[in-house]
Structures are given as C-alpha cells and as structure tokens.
Amino acid sequence: MHKVSLEDIQMAQKVLKPVIKHTCLLECKALSEVTGGNVYLKAENLQLTGSFKIRGAFNKISNLTDAEKAAGVIASSAGNHAQGVALSATKLGIKSTIVMPEIAPLAKVAATKNFGAEVVLHGSVYDDAYAKACEIQKETGATFLHPFDDKFVIAGQGTIGLEILDQLEDVDVVLVPIGGGGILAGISTAIKAIKPSVKIIGVEAAHAPCMKSAIEKGEVYTIDSKATIADGIAVRRAGDLTYEIIKENVDEFVTVTEAEIASAVLLLLEKGKIVAEGAGAVSVAALLNSDLDLKGKNIVSVISGGNLDVNLMERIINKALIGENRRYTLKVKLVDKAGEMTKLLGLIAELKANILTLNQTMYKNSLAIGEQEVKLTLETFDKVHTDKIVAKLTEEGYEIIG
C-alpha cells in the first residue's frame, strides 16, 4: 500500500496554491484560559466551500488522466467533500455527480448543486451513500473520488499541516477531527516529517469512533454508530490507508459527546466569533472536556468546517444553553385565583430571569380542584442563578414539580 510522503504533500501545495485560501491561525483567549496553554484555531471553515475538503478534492482531480477527466467524476459525501469535488470539477471543466445521505443538511445539498454538481440523495449515513455511488460508478464509468482513503486526497489535506508549521513554528500540540481519517492522516504526515516532537491528537464523536475502535482492535472494521450532530465525521468504517498512516503518526485519541460538541459550537460562536459545524468543533470540544495536560503548550485546534445548517444551529445552541443552565425549565403549582400569576411573574422578574415560554393548565389528573400548573422556560445566567430561583420560589411557598 503506497503511503503518502512529505514530497507528495509539497507537490499538492504547489497544485493548490492558485485555488485555496491560506487560512488564518486565530488566537483564542477563552480556550487558552481553560487549558492553561496558548490555543490557536486553524480556521478551515473560511475556505470558499466552507471546509478543508477542497484541498484533497482539487489535488485528486488535478492528477486524473485526460481519459478519466473526460468520463467525469462521482463521489459520496455528507456534504463537505461534495462541495469540494463539485467546485473543483467545475473549475477544471469536468462533470461531477455527488451521492449524499438523505439526512445531509439542506444547506450542504444546496451548496453542492450551486457549485455545479448533479446531486443524488440516498441512505441515512455516509456508508449508504458510498454504496450507491459505487453502483452508479459501475453504470457510468465515471471516476470515483474517495473522500478520504486516497493518497492524492490525503496529500491535499496534508497541506494544512505545512501551513500550521509555517504559521506557528513552536507548535507543541495539534488536535484534528477524525471521520474516515483523511485530514488527520495528511496533517500528521506533514508535521511528523518536519517536526516529529509535535503531539498529534485525533478527536472523534463518541457516537462514531471508527478510527479509535480500529486502533484499539488492531484492524479496520465497520462499527455500530449512532446519529451525531457532527454529521461530517459520521463514518462507520475508517479508511485502510488512513488507518495505516494514523496508527504510526498519531499520539492520542479522544472522543467527545453530543453535549460537549454543542458546547464547543456555542463557545466558538460567542468567544471566537467563528461558525463551526459539529464536525469542525470536535477538536475544541476535546480542549474543553478532556483530561489533556496542555499547560504552557502552544496548541492548534483545527476547525475543519463551518457548513452549519441554520435550523440545526438553532437546535445545537439551545442544547448547549440548556447544558450550561442558561435556559431552565420548571413547573410550578399555583392556586387558581386572580392575582396569583401576576405574583409569580413578579418574583421571576425580581430574580432577573427572562421568560422565554409560559404554559398554563388546570387540565391534569394530578392537579386538585382549585390548582393550576404553570410551566416556565427561563433565560438565566448559570446554575447559581437557577438554584437561586428555585430556592426563592420554594421559600415563598410554591411547590415546584419539575
């Protein structure tokens, strides 16, 4: 199996120079305070397609033969590889077809079409779309572009590693998201070849830890996965080539939960002024929640993509705010008589909580005659604030039932 060399990545950098952005490295003081190190964000969400994927896609298509280019290209993707292939193919005057899971965010589907590709929706996860793409490839003779398990794709993604070393020569630690392993294989190859002392940490969603599972078992296999807000890395089987590279280059693996990913997305929005999709935020989730010893280290967290559907963004932010006790729901029993609701709402106002929703009913078997139940969702500061609200309401004689 031909592994990727530093020379392959350097060649890819030359191919990509006229096409991609040399994305910035942004210092994030909020994360530096949490970790005790100096944290920088590699903002691949600022690429034209909203993610790093254009690097590998353009490098791969550029290296096709004339006959392969004439036959067109086909790919399977949850969204970011799709956009990278679509734009790259269009720039090079090649027909592209993309098979995407039916659950792919609408924003990613629309963007892929806008970049010039024909889109086919099939299956519930990436692996289903992959199988369908292979089927279409056999029928049409188009060249299949694997999203991660390809030396040209890996070399393209590896150019991120070259940029990191150019931007921060004294980097100590780099955290990289893992789906099938293309970006991690590429970055780790580039960095370890030039500065082997750098610690490389791969980060996966706990609902889809295909690479960590493969490393632990000693072989690549298909895992049982669950749906995740990090849809861009929802892969059930790691790449064979990426596995071989990663098991040699990567020092540590971390998995993060859905709640931790949501909190990372929120922090990047609030503190970093960065829009990151779930997959793009997992490296930050690891900084916030793992037991990594990073004090005094120069750390780079790769934000791999920012193609976050607005509707999903709303749900993620809501989940994160609930997790941080900044949105709090409780139920209170009230005496069913005039003035009681006004009294309750007055107490809430005094406690400086904002009411987001209010539902009132007396139609429950659990309520006595003359009682009402009020369900309130409040905008609060933190857990200290919510505890203060509960304590004050209890002190005033209200029965809180949830």
C-alpha positions as CSV (number, residue, x, y, z in Angstrom):
1,M,0.0,0.0,0.0
2,H,1.5,3.3,-1.1
3,K,1.7,5.7,1.8
4,V,1.8,9.4,1.5
5,S,5.1,11.2,1.7
6,L,6.1,14.7,2.6
7,E,7.1,15.2,-1.1
8,D,3.5,14.2,-2.1
9,I,2.1,16.9,0.2
10,Q,4.6,19.5,-1.0
11,M,3.6,18.8,-4.6
12,A,-0.1,19.1,-3.6
13,Q,0.7,22.5,-2.1
14,K,2.0,23.7,-5.4
15,V,-1.1,22.5,-7.2
16,L,-3.4,24.1,-4.7
17,K,-1.7,27.4,-4.4
18,P,-3.9,29.3,-7.0
19,V,-7.1,27.7,-5.7
20,I,-7.3,27.6,-1.9
21,K,-7.0,30.1,0.9
22,H,-4.0,30.0,3.2
23,T,-6.4,30.1,6.2
24,C,-5.6,32.1,9.2
25,L,-4.4,30.9,12.6
26,L,-6.6,32.7,15.2
27,E,-5.6,33.0,18.9
28,C,-8.5,32.1,21.2
29,K,-8.0,33.5,24.7
30,A,-11.1,31.8,26.1
31,L,-9.7,28.4,25.3
32,S,-6.2,29.4,26.5
33,E,-7.7,30.3,29.9
34,V,-9.4,26.8,30.0
35,T,-6.4,24.8,29.1
36,G,-3.6,26.9,30.6
37,G,-1.8,26.8,27.2
38,N,-1.8,29.1,24.2
39,V,-4.6,28.0,21.9
40,Y,-4.8,28.9,18.2
41,L,-7.7,27.9,15.8
42,K,-6.8,26.8,12.3
43,A,-9.9,28.3,10.5
44,E,-10.6,25.9,7.6
45,N,-14.2,26.9,7.9
46,L,-13.1,30.0,5.9
47,Q,-12.3,28.1,2.7
48,L,-14.5,29.0,-0.2
49,T,-16.5,25.8,0.2
50,G,-16.7,26.2,4.0
51,S,-14.3,23.4,4.8
52,F,-10.9,21.8,4.2
53,K,-12.2,19.3,1.7
54,I,-11.5,21.3,-1.4
55,R,-7.8,20.7,-0.8
56,G,-7.9,17.0,-1.3
57,A,-10.6,17.1,-4.0
58,F,-8.8,19.5,-6.2
59,N,-5.5,17.8,-5.8
60,K,-7.1,14.4,-6.7
61,I,-8.9,15.7,-9.8
62,S,-5.9,17.6,-11.0
63,N,-4.0,14.3,-11.0
64,L,-6.5,12.4,-13.1
65,T,-5.6,11.3,-16.6
66,D,-7.3,13.0,-19.6
67,A,-9.4,9.9,-20.2
68,E,-10.6,9.9,-16.5
69,K,-11.4,13.6,-16.7
70,A,-13.4,13.0,-19.9
71,A,-15.5,10.3,-18.1
72,G,-16.5,12.7,-15.3
73,V,-16.2,12.1,-11.6
74,I,-18.5,10.7,-8.9
75,A,-18.3,11.0,-5.1
76,S,-20.2,10.2,-2.0
77,S,-20.3,12.7,0.9
78,A,-22.2,14.0,3.8
79,G,-21.7,17.5,2.4
80,N,-18.2,18.9,2.6
81,H,-16.4,16.6,0.3
82,A,-19.4,17.0,-2.0
83,Q,-18.8,20.8,-2.2
84,G,-15.1,20.3,-2.6
85,V,-15.5,17.9,-5.5
86,A,-18.3,20.0,-7.1
87,L,-16.3,23.2,-7.1
88,S,-13.0,21.5,-8.1
89,A,-14.6,19.7,-11.0
90,T,-16.4,22.8,-12.2
91,K,-13.1,24.8,-12.1
92,L,-11.4,22.1,-14.2
93,G,-14.4,21.8,-16.6
94,I,-15.3,18.2,-15.6
95,K,-18.8,16.8,-15.0
96,S,-19.5,15.7,-11.4
97,T,-22.1,13.6,-9.7
98,I,-22.4,13.5,-5.9
99,V,-24.4,11.0,-3.8
100,M,-25.3,12.4,-0.4
101,P,-27.2,10.8,2.6
102,E,-30.8,11.8,2.8
103,I,-30.1,13.4,6.2
104,A,-27.4,15.7,4.8
105,P,-28.1,19.3,5.9
106,L,-30.1,21.2,3.3
107,A,-27.5,24.0,3.2
108,K,-24.8,21.5,2.1
109,V,-27.1,19.9,-0.5
110,A,-28.0,23.3,-2.0
111,A,-24.3,24.5,-2.0
112,T,-23.2,21.3,-3.8
113,K,-25.8,21.9,-6.5
114,N,-24.7,25.6,-6.7
115,F,-21.1,24.6,-7.3
116,G,-22.2,22.7,-10.4
117,A,-22.7,19.0,-9.4
118,E,-25.6,16.7,-10.0
119,V,-26.8,15.5,-6.6
120,V,-28.4,12.1,-5.7
121,L,-29.8,11.6,-2.2
122,H,-29.6,8.1,-0.9
123,G,-29.5,6.3,2.5
124,S,-29.3,7.5,6.1
125,V,-25.5,7.6,6.6
126,Y,-22.3,8.2,4.6
127,D,-21.8,4.5,4.1
128,D,-25.2,4.1,2.4
129,A,-24.3,6.9,0.0
130,Y,-20.9,5.4,-0.7
131,A,-22.5,2.1,-1.7
132,K,-24.9,3.9,-4.1
133,A,-22.1,5.9,-5.6
134,C,-20.1,2.7,-6.3
135,E,-23.2,1.4,-8.1
136,I,-23.6,4.5,-10.2
137,Q,-19.9,4.5,-11.0
138,K,-20.1,1.0,-12.5
139,E,-23.0,2.0,-14.6
140,T,-21.5,5.3,-15.9
141,G,-17.7,4.7,-15.9
142,A,-17.1,7.9,-14.0
143,T,-14.0,8.1,-11.8
144,F,-14.9,7.6,-8.2
145,L,-13.3,10.1,-5.8
146,H,-13.0,8.7,-2.3
147,P,-13.4,11.3,0.4
148,F,-10.5,10.1,2.5
149,D,-8.9,6.9,1.5
150,D,-6.8,8.1,-1.4
151,K,-3.2,9.3,-1.5
152,F,-3.9,12.4,-3.5
153,V,-6.8,13.4,-1.2
154,I,-4.6,12.8,1.9
155,A,-1.8,14.8,0.4
156,G,-4.1,17.7,-0.3
157,Q,-5.4,17.7,3.3
158,G,-1.8,17.4,4.5
159,T,-1.1,20.9,3.2
160,I,-2.9,22.2,6.3
161,G,0.0,20.7,8.3
162,L,2.5,22.6,6.2
163,E,0.6,25.8,6.8
164,I,0.4,25.2,10.6
165,L,4.2,24.8,10.8
166,D,4.7,27.9,8.7
167,Q,2.4,30.0,10.9
168,L,3.5,28.7,14.3
169,E,7.0,27.2,14.3
170,D,7.0,26.4,18.0
171,V,3.7,24.5,18.0
172,D,3.6,21.7,20.6
173,V,0.2,20.0,20.1
174,V,-2.3,19.8,17.2
175,L,-5.8,18.5,17.6
176,V,-7.6,17.2,14.4
177,P,-11.1,15.9,13.8
178,I,-11.5,12.3,12.6
179,G,-14.1,11.0,10.2
180,G,-12.6,8.4,7.9
181,G,-9.1,9.8,8.7
182,G,-8.1,11.8,5.6
183,I,-7.4,15.1,7.3
184,L,-5.7,13.5,10.3
185,A,-3.5,11.3,8.0
186,G,-2.4,14.2,5.9
187,I,-1.7,16.7,8.7
188,S,0.1,14.1,10.8
189,T,2.3,13.0,7.9
190,A,3.3,16.6,7.1
191,I,4.0,17.6,10.7
192,K,5.7,14.4,11.9
193,A,8.0,14.5,8.8
194,I,9.2,18.0,9.6
195,K,8.8,18.3,13.4
196,P,8.3,14.8,15.0
197,S,8.2,16.3,18.5
198,V,4.7,17.7,17.9
199,K,2.0,15.8,19.7
200,I,-0.9,14.9,17.3
201,I,-4.3,14.2,18.9
202,G,-7.2,12.8,16.9
203,V,-10.7,13.7,18.0
204,E,-13.9,11.7,17.2
205,A,-17.6,12.0,18.0
206,A,-18.4,9.4,20.7
207,H,-21.3,8.2,18.5
208,A,-19.0,7.3,15.6
209,P,-15.5,6.4,16.9
210,C,-14.4,4.3,13.8
211,M,-10.7,5.1,13.9
212,K,-10.2,4.8,17.7
213,S,-12.1,1.5,17.6
214,A,-9.8,0.3,14.7
215,I,-6.7,1.3,16.5
216,E,-7.8,-0.5,19.7
217,K,-8.8,-3.7,17.8
218,G,-5.7,-3.6,15.6
219,E,-7.7,-3.7,12.3
220,V,-10.2,-1.7,10.3
221,Y,-13.8,-2.8,10.7
222,T,-17.3,-1.5,10.5
223,I,-18.6,-0.2,13.8
224,D,-22.2,0.3,15.1
225,S,-22.7,4.1,15.1
226,K,-25.4,6.5,16.3
227,A,-26.6,9.7,14.8
228,T,-24.5,12.7,15.7
229,I,-24.6,16.5,15.2
230,A,-21.1,16.0,13.9
231,D,-22.6,14.6,10.7
232,G,-19.4,15.4,8.7
233,I,-17.5,12.8,10.6
234,A,-20.3,10.2,11.0
235,V,-18.3,7.3,9.4
236,R,-18.8,3.7,10.4
237,R,-15.5,2.4,8.8
238,A,-12.2,4.1,8.8
239,G,-10.0,4.1,5.6
240,D,-7.5,1.3,5.2
241,L,-4.8,3.7,4.0
242,T,-5.6,6.4,6.6
243,Y,-5.5,3.7,9.3
244,E,-2.0,2.6,8.3
245,I,-0.8,6.2,8.4
246,I,-2.6,7.3,11.6
247,K,-1.5,4.3,13.7
248,E,2.1,5.3,13.1
249,N,1.7,9.1,13.4
250,V,-1.0,9.9,16.0
251,D,-0.1,10.0,19.6
252,E,-3.5,10.1,21.3
253,F,-7.2,9.7,20.5
254,V,-10.1,11.5,22.3
255,T,-13.9,11.1,21.9
256,V,-16.4,13.8,22.7
257,T,-20.2,13.6,23.5
258,E,-23.0,15.3,21.7
259,A,-23.4,17.8,24.6
260,E,-19.7,18.6,24.6
261,I,-19.8,19.2,20.8
262,A,-22.8,21.5,21.2
263,S,-21.0,23.5,23.9
264,A,-18.0,23.8,21.7
265,V,-20.1,25.2,18.8
266,L,-21.6,27.7,21.2
267,L,-18.2,28.8,22.6
268,L,-16.8,29.3,19.1
269,L,-19.7,31.5,18.2
270,E,-19.7,33.5,21.4
271,K,-16.0,33.7,22.2
272,G,-14.2,33.0,18.9
273,K,-16.7,34.7,16.5
274,I,-16.4,31.5,14.4
275,V,-19.2,29.5,12.9
276,A,-18.2,25.8,13.1
277,E,-20.3,22.8,12.2
278,G,-20.4,19.9,14.7
279,A,-17.6,18.0,13.0
280,G,-15.5,21.2,12.8
281,A,-15.9,21.8,16.5
282,V,-14.9,18.4,18.0
283,S,-11.3,19.5,18.4
284,V,-12.4,22.4,20.6
285,A,-14.8,20.1,22.5
286,A,-11.8,17.9,23.4
287,L,-10.0,21.0,24.8
288,L,-13.0,21.9,26.9
289,N,-13.7,18.4,28.3
290,S,-10.8,16.0,28.2
291,D,-8.0,15.4,30.7
292,L,-5.3,16.5,28.3
293,D,-2.3,18.1,30.1
294,L,-1.7,21.2,27.9
295,K,-0.4,23.8,30.4
296,G,2.2,26.0,28.9
297,K,1.8,24.4,25.5
298,N,1.3,26.0,22.1
299,I,-1.8,24.3,20.8
300,V,-3.5,24.3,17.4
301,S,-7.1,23.2,17.2
302,V,-8.2,22.5,13.6
303,I,-11.7,23.9,12.8
304,S,-12.3,21.7,9.8
305,G,-15.6,23.1,8.5
306,G,-18.3,25.7,9.1
307,N,-21.2,24.5,6.9
308,L,-23.8,24.5,9.7
309,D,-27.4,24.4,8.7
310,V,-29.2,27.3,10.3
311,N,-32.0,25.1,11.7
312,L,-29.5,22.7,13.2
313,M,-27.5,25.6,14.6
314,E,-30.6,26.7,16.5
315,R,-31.0,23.3,18.0
316,I,-27.4,23.0,18.9
317,I,-27.3,26.4,20.6
318,N,-30.5,25.5,22.5
319,K,-28.9,22.2,23.6
320,A,-25.7,24.0,24.7
321,L,-27.6,26.7,26.6
322,I,-29.7,24.1,28.5
323,G,-26.5,22.2,29.3
324,E,-24.9,25.3,30.8
325,N,-28.1,26.2,32.8
326,R,-28.6,29.3,30.7
327,R,-32.1,28.0,29.7
328,Y,-34.0,26.4,32.5
329,T,-37.5,24.9,32.5
330,L,-39.5,24.3,35.7
331,K,-43.1,23.6,36.6
332,V,-44.9,25.3,39.5
333,K,-48.3,24.7,41.1
334,L,-50.5,27.8,41.5
335,V,-53.7,28.5,43.4
336,D,-56.3,29.1,40.8
337,K,-57.4,32.6,41.7
338,A,-57.0,36.1,40.4
339,G,-53.6,37.7,41.0
340,E,-51.6,34.5,41.6
341,M,-50.0,34.5,38.2
342,T,-49.0,38.2,38.5
343,K,-47.4,37.4,41.8
344,L,-45.4,34.6,40.4
345,L,-44.2,36.5,37.4
346,G,-43.3,39.4,39.6
347,L,-41.0,37.1,41.6
348,I,-39.4,35.9,38.4
349,A,-38.8,39.5,37.3
350,E,-37.2,40.4,40.7
351,L,-34.8,37.5,40.2
352,K,-33.7,38.9,36.9
353,A,-34.7,35.9,34.8
354,N,-36.3,36.4,31.4
355,I,-39.3,34.3,30.5
356,L,-39.0,32.6,27.1
357,T,-42.1,30.5,27.2
358,L,-45.1,30.1,29.5
359,N,-47.8,27.4,29.5
360,Q,-50.7,27.3,32.0
361,T,-53.2,24.5,32.5
362,M,-55.7,23.1,35.1
363,Y,-56.5,20.0,33.0
364,K,-54.4,17.4,34.6
365,N,-55.5,14.5,36.9
366,S,-52.6,15.2,39.2
367,L,-54.0,18.7,40.0
368,A,-56.5,19.2,42.7
369,I,-59.6,21.3,42.2
370,G,-58.5,24.9,42.5
371,E,-55.0,24.3,41.3
372,Q,-53.1,25.2,38.1
373,E,-49.8,24.1,36.7
374,V,-47.5,26.7,35.1
375,K,-44.6,25.6,33.0
376,L,-41.9,28.2,32.5
377,T,-38.8,28.2,30.4
378,L,-36.4,30.9,31.6
379,E,-33.3,32.6,30.3
380,T,-30.8,32.5,33.1
381,F,-27.2,33.3,33.8
382,D,-25.8,30.0,35.1
383,K,-26.5,27.2,37.6
384,V,-26.0,29.5,40.6
385,H,-28.8,31.7,39.2
386,T,-31.2,28.8,38.6
387,D,-30.5,27.4,42.1
388,K,-31.3,30.9,43.5
389,I,-34.6,31.0,41.6
390,V,-35.7,27.6,42.8
391,A,-34.7,28.4,46.4
392,K,-36.6,31.7,46.4
393,L,-39.8,30.2,44.9
394,T,-39.7,27.4,47.5
395,E,-39.2,30.0,50.2
396,E,-42.3,31.8,49.0
397,G,-44.3,28.6,49.3
398,Y,-44.5,27.5,45.7
399,E,-44.5,23.8,45.0
400,I,-42.0,23.1,42.2
401,I,-42.9,19.8,40.4
402,G,-40.1,19.6,37.8
